[in-house]
């Protein structure tokens, strides 16, 4: 995994989001990156990673320690580029992100996905995560 510049990260993030199994976000990739910067401060680039296979980008991930929660790791967003979906990379990228969280000092990981995203739910299970609860998210256009 490699650190990257903002423009390239945004481009890859948008591509990953374009065919995500998650419900379409109400926030653009630019807005989400702004949120990551606000959450993580000056070290945000250390968490925003592009994943390469050989020299070709295949995914992106944003593992980080949750501010205010001692030793809790989270992955703000993880996505696989549409050109390589269905090849088992989700499990590999998630496992690598968990390893990064451990190296950052996380003792526990809390992850989530939309209820319809069965692919990510399988990734969680294959990487040893267990369901601790289910939540509902409510939206209202304003």
Secondary structure, DSSP 8 states (H G I E B T S, - for coil): -EE--HHHHHHHHHHHHHT-SS---SS-HHHHHHHHHHHHGGGHHHHEEEEEETTEEEEEEEEEE-TTSTTEEEEEEEEE-GGGTTSSHHHHHHHHHHHHHHHHT-SEE-----TT-HHHHHHHHHTT--------------
